[in-house]
Amino acid sequence: MNLKKVIYKIKRSIWLYPALYTIFAIFLAGAVIVVDSRIFFDISEYIPSVLTTSTDLAKTVLTIIASAFITIMTFTFSTTMVVLTMYTSQYSPRVVENFLTQKSTMKSFGIFVSGFMYSIVSLLFIREILTDFSILAGTFGVIYILVGLISFILYINNVETFIQASNLIDRLYDKANEDIFAYKKEIENYDSIGKEEIENFETKIGIKSPSNGYIAEVTYNKLFEIARDNKVMIIFDKVPGQFVTDEDVIAKIYYDRSSELMENLSEKIGDCIDIGHSRTEVQDFSFSIQKLVEVAIIALPPGINALTTAIHLIRDLALL
């Protein structure tokens, strides 16, 4: 697995923001503890007294904050499960990913988890030696809980927006329209050719799929460089979104006798093709359209509201 595939999977994972925010919270707690302990340096005279509290008060505040964050996390998790269940039953299982991969949702989770982590780490390192000092740990905890409450309000607003059918349809339409535009922009970078130009090449080599699964992404820029450097033509028989096995020929290399092919050319071309276990919307705009189709099919049973939704979806599909 190359670095690009790893980075892509990390970006699509739901734990990215919680992990990043938690690491930030641990470093913040460590920095505050270093300042409060005055082990390496003492900057207390530069800190306004209004920002510091006693050790006992800081412990009380951090305990309350930790309890508040764990309660918010529990409520948020329960709400998310309800939304996912509703998406699966009323719309389509395919649209669940659209909610989970929303940055606002994952950032909210990250703030809640990191706020709890900050409070716990700060409580762990508040020692008796600090009882004679005024410390900052409690103040930063209060700031953290304020940020968490704002994030919680935004999360509730996002959930309220996401569960409305009209908003879901608009987001799916915008996503599909964006994917189609990106595809059109991509193919404009390359020239189109006819069958008569292919016939000028004397030989061809079949390129098999690197593994079983769906074609998720093709690195066209790198393929273009390979084709240009080797004076060959690479023609794909499969497109992103199609399911292939490791025995399927997904592309062919056309070349003539004057072409000087590099070693392991087939392997280098195979490295430009990302095969996944499920379909994605990266280069497969038809998958975005399929989500709209599935929501429209579910909305077709008799009912005034459902049929109105289906008609709206059909109009969006016609535009796409």
ZIKA-V146172 format. One record per residue. N is the residue number from 1. PHI is phi in whole degrees, 0 to 359 (999 if undefined). PSI is psi in degrees with one decimal (* if undefined). D_FIRST is the distance of its C-alpha to the first C-alpha in Angstrom with 1 decimal. Layout:
n | phi | psi | d_first
N | PHI | PSI | D_FIRST
N | PHI | PSI | D_FIRST
//
This chain:
n | phi | psi | d_first
1 | 999 | 122.5 | 0.0
2 | 279 | 171.4 | 3.8
3 | 298 | -37.7 | 6.8
4 | 298 | -41.3 | 8.3
5 | 295 | -39.5 | 6.4
6 | 296 | -45.0 | 7.0
7 | 298 | -40.7 | 10.4
8 | 297 | -44.3 | 11.2
9 | 293 | -35.5 | 10.8
10 | 294 | -41.9 | 12.9
11 | 296 | -33.1 | 15.4
12 | 275 | -7.9 | 15.9
13 | 283 | 151.2 | 16.4
14 | 275 | -9.3 | 20.1
15 | 264 | 0.6 | 20.1
16 | 299 | -56.9 | 19.2
17 | 293 | -43.1 | 22.8
18 | 303 | -39.4 | 24.4
19 | 292 | -45.4 | 22.2
20 | 296 | -43.4 | 23.0
21 | 291 | -34.6 | 26.6
22 | 294 | -42.5 | 27.0
23 | 299 | -41.9 | 25.8
24 | 298 | -42.1 | 28.3
25 | 296 | -38.4 | 31.0
26 | 294 | -43.5 | 30.7
27 | 295 | -38.6 | 31.0
28 | 297 | -44.7 | 33.9
29 | 298 | -40.2 | 35.6
30 | 297 | -42.6 | 35.3
31 | 295 | -42.3 | 36.8
32 | 295 | -39.5 | 39.6
33 | 296 | -40.6 | 40.4
34 | 297 | -42.5 | 40.6
35 | 293 | -43.0 | 43.0
36 | 292 | -35.4 | 45.1
37 | 284 | -20.1 | 45.4
38 | 56 | 33.3 | 46.8
39 | 285 | -47.9 | 45.6
40 | 266 | -32.8 | 44.3
41 | 202 | 163.3 | 46.3
42 | 232 | 110.2 | 48.7
43 | 244 | 20.0 | 48.5
44 | 299 | -30.5 | 50.5
45 | 289 | -17.7 | 53.3
46 | 266 | -5.3 | 51.1
47 | 262 | 125.3 | 49.8
48 | 301 | 138.9 | 52.2
49 | 296 | -24.0 | 53.8
50 | 292 | -19.1 | 53.0
51 | 269 | -5.3 | 49.3
52 | 249 | 155.9 | 49.9
53 | 223 | 169.3 | 51.0
54 | 286 | 164.8 | 52.3
55 | 295 | -43.1 | 50.0
56 | 297 | -43.2 | 51.5
57 | 294 | -39.4 | 51.0
58 | 298 | -41.3 | 47.4
59 | 297 | -42.7 | 46.7
60 | 296 | -45.8 | 48.3
61 | 297 | -45.3 | 46.5
62 | 294 | -35.0 | 43.0
63 | 296 | -44.0 | 43.8
64 | 296 | -41.2 | 44.8
65 | 295 | -43.0 | 41.7
66 | 299 | -43.0 | 39.4
67 | 295 | -39.8 | 41.3
68 | 295 | -43.6 | 41.1
69 | 293 | -39.4 | 37.4
70 | 293 | -33.4 | 36.7
71 | 291 | -43.7 | 39.2
72 | 297 | -40.7 | 37.5
73 | 298 | -41.3 | 34.1
74 | 297 | -45.4 | 35.7
75 | 296 | -41.5 | 37.4
76 | 296 | -43.0 | 34.3
77 | 298 | -43.3 | 32.2
78 | 296 | -43.5 | 35.1
79 | 297 | -41.3 | 35.5
80 | 298 | -41.2 | 31.8
81 | 296 | -38.0 | 32.0
82 | 295 | -43.8 | 35.2
83 | 297 | -43.7 | 33.6
84 | 295 | -39.3 | 30.7
85 | 296 | -42.2 | 33.2
86 | 294 | -41.5 | 35.3
87 | 301 | -43.7 | 32.5
88 | 293 | -41.9 | 31.6
89 | 278 | -39.4 | 35.2
90 | 264 | -25.1 | 36.8
91 | 244 | -88.1 | 34.2
92 | 195 | 142.2 | 31.0
93 | 300 | -21.8 | 28.0
94 | 291 | -25.4 | 25.8
95 | 273 | -3.9 | 27.4
96 | 300 | -40.6 | 26.5
97 | 299 | -33.6 | 23.2
98 | 298 | -33.2 | 25.3
99 | 281 | -42.7 | 27.3
100 | 291 | -31.0 | 24.5
101 | 270 | 3.3 | 22.5
102 | 294 | 128.8 | 25.7
103 | 298 | -36.9 | 25.5
104 | 297 | -38.4 | 29.1
105 | 294 | -48.6 | 28.5
106 | 291 | -33.0 | 25.7
107 | 293 | -37.0 | 27.6
108 | 297 | -46.2 | 30.6
109 | 302 | -42.7 | 28.8
110 | 299 | -41.8 | 27.5
111 | 294 | -40.6 | 31.1
112 | 294 | -45.8 | 32.6
113 | 294 | -44.2 | 30.2
114 | 291 | -34.8 | 30.4
115 | 297 | -42.0 | 34.2
116 | 296 | -42.7 | 34.6
117 | 296 | -40.9 | 32.5
118 | 300 | -45.3 | 34.7
119 | 296 | -43.8 | 37.9
120 | 294 | -45.1 | 36.9
121 | 295 | -41.1 | 35.8
122 | 296 | -42.3 | 39.0
123 | 297 | -35.9 | 41.2
124 | 296 | -34.6 | 39.8
125 | 256 | 4.3 | 40.7
126 | 280 | 106.9 | 44.0
127 | 258 | 170.6 | 46.4
128 | 296 | -23.5 | 50.2
129 | 296 | -19.6 | 50.3
130 | 270 | -0.1 | 49.6
131 | 298 | -25.6 | 52.6
132 | 273 | -2.4 | 54.7
133 | 251 | 155.4 | 52.3
134 | 266 | 129.5 | 51.5
135 | 241 | 164.5 | 47.7
136 | 262 | -12.0 | 45.2
137 | 304 | -42.9 | 42.8
138 | 293 | -38.0 | 44.8
139 | 296 | -44.8 | 45.0
140 | 296 | -32.0 | 41.3
141 | 296 | -40.7 | 41.0
142 | 296 | -42.2 | 43.4
143 | 299 | -40.9 | 41.5
144 | 297 | -42.3 | 38.3
145 | 291 | -32.2 | 40.1
146 | 295 | -43.6 | 41.6
147 | 297 | -39.3 | 38.2
148 | 295 | -39.3 | 37.0
149 | 294 | -41.2 | 40.1
150 | 298 | -43.7 | 39.5
151 | 296 | -36.2 | 35.9
152 | 294 | -41.5 | 37.2
153 | 297 | -42.6 | 39.7
154 | 296 | -37.4 | 37.1
155 | 297 | -45.6 | 34.9
156 | 298 | -39.8 | 38.0
157 | 296 | -39.8 | 38.7
158 | 295 | -41.7 | 35.3
159 | 298 | -44.4 | 35.6
160 | 299 | -36.7 | 39.0
161 | 286 | -39.4 | 37.7
162 | 290 | -31.7 | 34.7
163 | 280 | -9.7 | 36.8
164 | 281 | 130.4 | 39.1
165 | 300 | -41.3 | 38.5
166 | 296 | -40.9 | 39.5
167 | 292 | -38.8 | 37.1
168 | 299 | -44.8 | 34.2
169 | 297 | -42.4 | 35.1
170 | 298 | -40.8 | 35.5
171 | 293 | -39.9 | 32.0
172 | 295 | -39.3 | 30.5
173 | 295 | -45.5 | 32.6
174 | 298 | -39.5 | 31.6
175 | 294 | -44.8 | 27.9
176 | 296 | -42.2 | 28.4
177 | 297 | -40.1 | 30.6
178 | 295 | -41.8 | 28.1
179 | 294 | -39.4 | 25.3
180 | 295 | -42.6 | 27.9
181 | 297 | -40.8 | 29.0
182 | 296 | -38.3 | 25.5
183 | 294 | -43.8 | 25.0
184 | 297 | -40.7 | 28.5
185 | 294 | -34.5 | 27.8
186 | 293 | -46.1 | 24.6
187 | 285 | -16.9 | 26.5
188 | 291 | -16.7 | 29.4
189 | 282 | -10.6 | 27.5
190 | 233 | 155.4 | 27.6
191 | 275 | 147.8 | 30.6
192 | 264 | 145.5 | 31.4
193 | 231 | 164.1 | 32.9
194 | 255 | 176.6 | 35.0
195 | 295 | -31.1 | 35.1
196 | 295 | -30.7 | 37.7
197 | 286 | -31.3 | 35.2
198 | 293 | -35.5 | 32.7
199 | 294 | -17.3 | 35.6
200 | 288 | -17.8 | 36.0
201 | 272 | 138.4 | 32.9
202 | 271 | -30.5 | 33.8
203 | 229 | 156.3 | 30.6
204 | 217 | 150.1 | 27.4
205 | 234 | 132.3 | 24.2
206 | 276 | 137.8 | 22.2
207 | 251 | 118.7 | 18.5
208 | 273 | 158.3 | 17.1
209 | 295 | 138.4 | 14.4
210 | 298 | -28.7 | 11.0
211 | 199 | -179.7 | 11.6
212 | 274 | 143.4 | 14.2
213 | 142 | -163.7 | 14.5
214 | 264 | 140.8 | 15.6
215 | 288 | 112.4 | 14.7
216 | 268 | -45.0 | 13.8
217 | 204 | 142.3 | 13.6
218 | 240 | 127.7 | 14.4
219 | 276 | 90.7 | 14.4
220 | 292 | -38.3 | 18.0
221 | 299 | -44.2 | 18.9
222 | 292 | -38.3 | 16.5
223 | 297 | -38.9 | 17.7
224 | 297 | -41.1 | 21.2
225 | 295 | -40.5 | 21.0
226 | 296 | -44.5 | 19.8
227 | 295 | -39.7 | 22.7
228 | 291 | -43.9 | 25.1
229 | 292 | -31.5 | 24.5
230 | 260 | -0.9 | 24.8
231 | 55 | 50.2 | 27.5
232 | 234 | 171.5 | 26.0
233 | 239 | 128.1 | 25.8
234 | 251 | 118.7 | 22.7
235 | 241 | 127.5 | 23.9
236 | 267 | 134.4 | 21.9
237 | 267 | -15.6 | 23.4
238 | 239 | 155.5 | 21.2
239 | 236 | 160.6 | 20.6
240 | 306 | 134.1 | 18.4
241 | 107 | -20.6 | 19.5
242 | 276 | 148.1 | 20.3
243 | 272 | 134.9 | 19.1
244 | 225 | 157.9 | 18.0
245 | 248 | 170.2 | 17.5
246 | 288 | -1.1 | 15.9
247 | 256 | -6.2 | 19.5
248 | 279 | 137.7 | 20.1
249 | 275 | 113.9 | 20.6
250 | 259 | -14.8 | 19.2
251 | 204 | 160.5 | 20.4
252 | 230 | 142.2 | 22.9
253 | 258 | 119.4 | 23.4
254 | 256 | 132.6 | 27.1
255 | 204 | 165.6 | 28.7
256 | 246 | 179.2 | 32.1
257 | 292 | -21.1 | 33.3
258 | 280 | -10.8 | 33.5
259 | 284 | 138.1 | 29.8
260 | 253 | 103.2 | 28.0
261 | 276 | 137.5 | 24.5
262 | 287 | 162.4 | 21.9
263 | 289 | 147.6 | 20.4
264 | 56 | 38.9 | 17.2
265 | 298 | -42.1 | 17.9
266 | 298 | -40.4 | 16.6
267 | 294 | -38.9 | 13.1
268 | 295 | -37.9 | 13.1
269 | 292 | -39.9 | 14.3
270 | 298 | -31.5 | 11.7
271 | 292 | -18.3 | 8.9
272 | 275 | -0.7 | 11.2
273 | 245 | 121.3 | 11.1
274 | 261 | 119.2 | 9.2
275 | 253 | 127.4 | 10.3
276 | 239 | 170.9 | 11.2
277 | 277 | -12.2 | 13.8
278 | 215 | 162.0 | 16.4
279 | 284 | 147.7 | 17.8
280 | 230 | 168.7 | 17.6
281 | 262 | 8.8 | 20.1
282 | 301 | -53.8 | 18.0
283 | 235 | 7.8 | 19.2
284 | 249 | 81.6 | 21.0
285 | 292 | -21.8 | 24.5
286 | 294 | -26.6 | 26.0
287 | 291 | -36.4 | 24.2
288 | 296 | -40.2 | 26.1
289 | 292 | -37.3 | 29.2
290 | 300 | -35.5 | 28.7
291 | 298 | -42.1 | 28.9
292 | 296 | -39.4 | 32.2
293 | 298 | -43.8 | 33.4
294 | 295 | -40.5 | 32.7
295 | 296 | -38.4 | 34.5
296 | 295 | -40.5 | 37.4
297 | 296 | -42.5 | 37.6
298 | 294 | -29.1 | 37.9
299 | 277 | -2.2 | 40.6
300 | 284 | -25.9 | 42.7
301 | 306 | 149.9 | 44.9
302 | 307 | 137.7 | 48.4
303 | 156 | 133.8 | 49.0
304 | 299 | -48.2 | 50.0
305 | 294 | -42.4 | 47.2
306 | 296 | -43.6 | 44.5
307 | 293 | -34.8 | 45.9
308 | 297 | -40.4 | 46.1
309 | 296 | -42.5 | 42.4
310 | 297 | -41.2 | 41.6
311 | 296 | -41.6 | 43.8
312 | 299 | -41.0 | 42.1
313 | 294 | -40.2 | 38.7
314 | 298 | -38.9 | 40.1
315 | 295 | -41.7 | 41.3
316 | 296 | -40.6 | 37.9
317 | 297 | -38.0 | 36.3
318 | 296 | -39.8 | 39.0
319 | 296 | -41.5 | 38.3
320 | 294 | * | 34.6
//
